[in-house]
Amino acid sequence: MTMAGNRPSLWDMKMFILLPACVCLAACGPPPPAAEDVSGGAIRGGPFAIDIALSMTPRATARLNQLRERLRIEAVYVLKPADPDDLQPLSAADITTLAADTISVPPASDLITAPGEVLSSLMDESETDRIHVLVTITVRRGREDLVRCGLYQGPLAMARQKPVDISCDLSG
């Protein structure tokens, strides 16, 4: 015998139908935008693209794969002053940050391309001698750096001539 207090309410029955429908709709939606993802291979870029020859030690690759971590490669493009005869040291006020590329890659030795597409909308190719680039690679878990990597800092024109060599190993 059913009593009035034991009966499922109309609201309970609606939730039984609506909850799976909401879960299904959320699972089928587009993925959220993230850092540019490169999985196993370089991406092609514009006239300001640079190649990065990433070499990782086997133990760093194994540990990062075990932790399911990805490398974050950041290329920051800056514009230096036009006067090459000025021998004064540059201050932070003399350098203008133009753009930055952030790429997420799996931990493996590979050739990666920083596309520089944002930079191509701001500059033309005739000004590449004034553009410098800083390339850094990080993997952080909280405040801890998991890898210790080299970096590249120098003229964009030189970085475009051949791949920039950066090697990584585990920290500590």
Buried (B, 14 or more C-beta within 10 A) or exposed (E): EEEEEEEEEEEEEEEEEEEEEEEEEEEEEEEEEEBBEBEEEBBEBEEBBBBBBBBBBEEBBEBBEEEEBBBBBBBBBBBBEEEEEEEEEEEEEBEEEBBBBEBBBBBBBBEBBBBBBBBBEEBEEEEBEBBBBBBBBBBEEEEEBBBBBBEBEEBBEBBBEEBBEBBBBBEE
